[in-house]
Amino acid sequence: MIQSNYSVRPDDFDAVLFDLDGVLTATAKVHAVSWKRMFDEFLSQRASDNNEAFIPFEIDTDYKHYVDGKPRLEGVRSFLDLRGIELASGSPHETVEEDTIYSLGKRKDEIFHSILEDDGVEVYKTSVAWVCYLRSQKIKTAVVSSSRNCEAVLKAAKITDLFDARVDGKVAANLGIAGKPAPDTYLKAAQMLNVEPKRCVVVEDAISGVQAGRAGGFGLVIGVDRNDDADALLNNGADIVVADLGEMLK
């Protein structure tokens, strides 16, 4: 499904920057299910309290366009804005019982960890094979994820050692840099690798991610089409789209 004949070679690129969920691991599915369960519980209770119709959270539309790839709290805000729901920001110290932005984010995280503990982490073997190939060609690799669970997922998947740098939700928060669709986290990863953006490849499955890659002026943005989104990925910044990263090994 490669949209143009392209290979990533050390003559052209010095580093490849990978999103985690949906690109390296199948945890994007777990995130989507976690978001739906959390929001549906919240929306159902709110509808009952206000004597309103319950309109569920939809993975194909709400998750894809308003949550996927964004930092957790931004995902909460983005979807609530869509529904015209205003909640206080709250604070990191409050419990999950509160109806605040922070609390909803915490609820989603608890659900995510529960599913992860029960089902483990599924790795895309062809993605890992391409990472190993790139490293054999002396091309640097990094993980750039909006998730604060990135380090735990990498460890559970046993692929931590395949990356020279990691910029995730925790790192971004500590540094005070914007998450996707802003390019800041990808630019930070390139800086950590001491590589110019134009010599870096960005690999993403989320619309917000390819937007970040395009905004950062990176040399190549590869979209990974896990959800029949090839056109949307191309229209939002991907240079090429593949159904699986194993295609890059051919």
C-alpha positions as CSV (number, residue, x, y, z in Angstrom):
1,M,0.0,0.0,0.0
2,I,3.0,2.3,-0.3
3,Q,1.8,5.4,-2.1
4,S,5.2,6.1,-3.7
5,N,8.3,4.0,-4.1
6,Y,10.3,4.9,-1.1
7,S,12.9,3.3,1.1
8,V,14.6,4.7,4.2
9,R,18.4,4.6,3.7
10,P,21.2,6.0,5.7
11,D,22.2,8.2,2.7
12,D,19.0,10.1,3.1
13,F,18.1,9.8,6.8
14,D,19.8,9.6,10.2
15,A,16.9,8.8,12.4
16,V,13.4,7.4,12.5
17,L,11.0,8.6,15.2
18,F,8.1,6.2,16.0
19,D,4.8,6.7,17.7
20,L,4.1,3.8,20.1
21,D,0.4,2.9,20.2
22,G,-0.8,1.6,16.9
23,V,2.6,1.7,15.3
24,L,4.9,-0.5,17.5
25,T,2.2,-2.0,19.8
26,A,-1.4,-2.8,19.4
27,T,-2.2,-0.8,22.5
28,A,-4.1,1.7,20.4
29,K,-7.0,-0.7,20.6
30,V,-6.7,-0.8,24.4
31,H,-6.6,3.0,24.6
32,A,-9.7,3.3,22.3
33,V,-11.7,0.8,24.4
34,S,-10.5,2.5,27.6
35,W,-11.6,5.9,26.4
36,K,-15.0,4.6,25.3
37,R,-15.7,2.8,28.6
38,M,-14.7,5.9,30.6
39,F,-16.7,8.4,28.6
40,D,-19.7,6.1,28.2
41,E,-19.9,5.7,32.0
42,F,-19.6,9.5,32.5
43,L,-22.0,10.4,29.7
44,S,-24.6,7.9,30.9
45,Q,-24.5,9.2,34.5
46,R,-24.7,12.8,33.3
47,A,-27.7,12.0,31.0
48,S,-29.5,10.3,33.9
49,D,-28.8,13.1,36.3
50,N,-30.0,15.7,33.8
51,N,-32.9,13.7,32.3
52,E,-31.3,13.8,28.9
53,A,-30.7,11.3,26.1
54,F,-27.5,9.2,26.4
55,I,-25.3,9.6,23.3
56,P,-22.4,7.2,23.5
57,F,-18.8,7.9,22.7
58,E,-18.0,6.5,19.2
59,I,-14.5,5.0,18.5
60,D,-14.7,5.5,14.7
61,T,-15.5,9.2,15.0
62,D,-15.0,10.7,18.5
63,Y,-11.8,8.8,19.3
64,K,-10.3,9.1,15.9
65,H,-10.8,12.8,15.4
66,Y,-10.8,14.3,19.0
67,V,-8.7,12.0,21.2
68,D,-6.3,9.7,19.3
69,G,-2.7,10.7,19.6
70,K,-3.3,13.7,21.9
71,P,-2.1,14.0,25.5
72,R,-4.6,12.5,27.9
73,L,-6.0,15.8,29.3
74,E,-6.2,17.4,25.9
75,G,-8.1,14.4,24.7
76,V,-10.6,14.8,27.5
77,R,-11.0,18.6,26.8
78,S,-11.3,18.1,23.1
79,F,-14.2,15.6,23.3
80,L,-16.0,17.5,26.0
81,D,-15.7,20.7,23.9
82,L,-17.3,18.8,21.0
83,R,-20.3,17.8,23.3
84,G,-20.5,21.3,24.8
85,I,-19.7,20.1,28.3
86,E,-17.8,22.3,30.6
87,L,-15.9,20.9,33.5
88,A,-13.3,22.3,35.9
89,S,-9.7,21.3,35.3
90,G,-9.3,20.0,38.8
91,S,-5.9,18.8,40.0
92,P,-3.7,15.8,39.8
93,H,-4.3,15.0,43.5
94,E,-8.1,14.5,43.4
95,T,-9.8,11.1,43.3
96,V,-11.5,9.5,40.3
97,E,-14.9,10.2,41.8
98,E,-14.8,13.9,40.9
99,D,-16.2,15.2,37.6
100,T,-13.2,17.2,36.4
101,I,-10.8,17.0,33.5
102,Y,-8.1,15.4,35.7
103,S,-10.5,13.0,37.2
104,L,-11.8,11.7,33.9
105,G,-8.2,11.3,32.7
106,K,-7.4,9.3,35.8
107,R,-10.5,7.1,35.3
108,K,-9.4,6.3,31.7
109,D,-5.8,5.5,32.9
110,E,-7.2,3.0,35.6
111,I,-9.2,1.2,32.9
112,F,-6.2,1.1,30.6
113,H,-4.0,-0.4,33.2
114,S,-6.7,-2.9,34.2
115,I,-7.0,-4.2,30.6
116,L,-3.3,-4.2,30.1
117,E,-2.7,-6.3,33.2
118,D,-5.4,-8.8,32.1
119,D,-4.4,-9.0,28.4
120,G,-0.7,-8.0,28.2
121,V,0.9,-6.1,25.4
122,E,0.7,-7.2,21.7
123,V,3.6,-6.1,19.6
124,Y,3.5,-5.6,15.8
125,K,6.3,-8.0,14.9
126,T,6.9,-6.5,11.4
127,S,7.3,-3.1,13.0
128,V,9.9,-4.4,15.4
129,A,11.6,-6.2,12.5
130,W,11.9,-2.9,10.6
131,V,13.3,-1.1,13.8
132,C,15.9,-3.8,14.0
133,Y,16.8,-3.4,10.3
134,L,17.1,0.4,10.7
135,R,19.5,-0.1,13.6
136,S,21.6,-2.5,11.6
137,Q,22.0,0.3,9.1
138,K,23.2,2.6,11.8
139,I,20.0,4.7,11.7
140,K,19.0,6.0,15.1
141,T,15.5,5.3,16.5
142,A,13.3,7.0,19.1
143,V,9.8,6.6,20.5
144,V,7.6,9.7,20.6
145,S,4.3,9.1,22.4
146,S,1.6,11.2,24.0
147,S,1.0,8.4,26.5
148,R,2.2,8.7,30.1
149,N,2.3,4.9,30.1
150,C,4.8,4.7,27.3
151,E,7.7,3.5,29.5
152,A,5.6,0.8,31.1
153,V,4.3,-0.4,27.7
154,L,7.9,-0.6,26.3
155,K,9.0,-2.6,29.2
156,A,6.1,-4.9,29.1
157,A,6.7,-5.4,25.4
158,K,10.4,-5.9,26.0
159,I,11.5,-3.5,23.3
160,T,12.9,-0.7,25.4
161,D,16.5,-1.4,24.3
162,L,15.6,-0.8,20.6
163,F,15.4,3.0,21.0
164,D,18.0,5.6,21.6
165,A,15.6,8.2,23.0
166,R,12.0,8.4,24.4
167,V,9.8,11.5,24.5
168,D,6.4,10.6,26.1
169,G,3.6,12.3,28.0
170,K,5.6,12.4,31.2
171,V,8.7,13.9,29.5
172,A,6.6,16.5,27.7
173,A,4.9,17.5,30.9
174,N,8.2,17.8,32.8
175,L,9.7,19.9,30.0
176,G,6.5,22.0,29.5
177,I,6.3,21.3,25.8
178,A,3.1,20.9,23.7
179,G,1.8,17.5,22.6
180,K,0.6,16.4,19.2
181,P,-0.6,17.9,16.8
182,A,2.1,20.4,17.7
183,P,5.5,19.1,16.5
184,D,7.3,19.9,19.8
185,T,7.7,16.4,21.1
186,Y,9.1,15.1,17.7
187,L,11.4,18.1,17.5
188,K,12.7,17.3,21.0
189,A,13.4,13.7,20.1
190,A,15.4,14.9,17.0
191,Q,17.3,17.2,19.3
192,M,18.0,14.4,21.8
193,L,19.4,12.3,18.9
194,N,21.4,15.3,17.6
195,V,19.7,15.0,14.2
196,E,18.2,17.7,12.0
197,P,14.4,17.3,11.4
198,K,14.9,17.1,7.7
199,R,17.1,14.1,8.2
200,C,14.4,12.4,10.3
201,V,11.5,10.2,9.4
202,V,8.2,10.3,11.5
203,V,6.1,7.2,11.7
204,E,2.5,7.7,12.9
205,D,-1.0,6.1,12.8
206,A,-2.9,9.0,14.2
207,I,-4.1,12.1,12.3
208,S,-2.7,14.3,15.1
209,G,0.6,12.6,14.7
210,V,1.0,13.1,11.0
211,Q,-0.1,16.7,11.5
212,A,2.8,17.0,14.0
213,G,5.3,15.4,11.5
214,R,4.3,17.8,8.8
215,A,4.3,20.9,11.0
216,G,7.8,20.0,12.2
217,G,9.4,20.0,8.7
218,F,10.6,16.4,8.9
219,G,12.1,14.8,5.9
220,L,9.5,12.1,5.5
221,V,6.2,11.3,7.3
222,I,4.9,7.7,7.1
223,G,1.3,7.0,7.9
224,V,0.5,3.5,9.2
225,D,-3.1,2.7,8.2
226,R,-4.6,0.5,10.9
227,N,-8.2,1.7,10.5
228,D,-8.8,2.2,6.8
229,D,-7.7,5.9,7.1
230,A,-5.2,6.2,4.3
231,D,-6.9,9.2,2.7
232,A,-7.2,11.1,6.0
233,L,-3.5,10.3,6.8
234,L,-2.4,11.6,3.4
235,N,-4.6,14.7,3.6
236,N,-3.3,15.6,7.1
237,G,0.4,15.3,6.4
238,A,1.6,11.8,5.5
239,D,3.9,11.6,2.5
240,I,3.3,7.9,2.1
241,V,0.9,5.4,3.8
242,V,1.5,1.7,4.5
243,A,-0.9,-0.9,5.9
244,D,2.0,-2.5,7.8
245,L,5.6,-1.5,8.3
246,G,6.7,-4.8,7.0
247,E,6.2,-3.2,3.6
248,M,9.2,-1.0,4.3
249,L,11.4,-4.1,4.4
250,K,10.6,-5.1,0.8
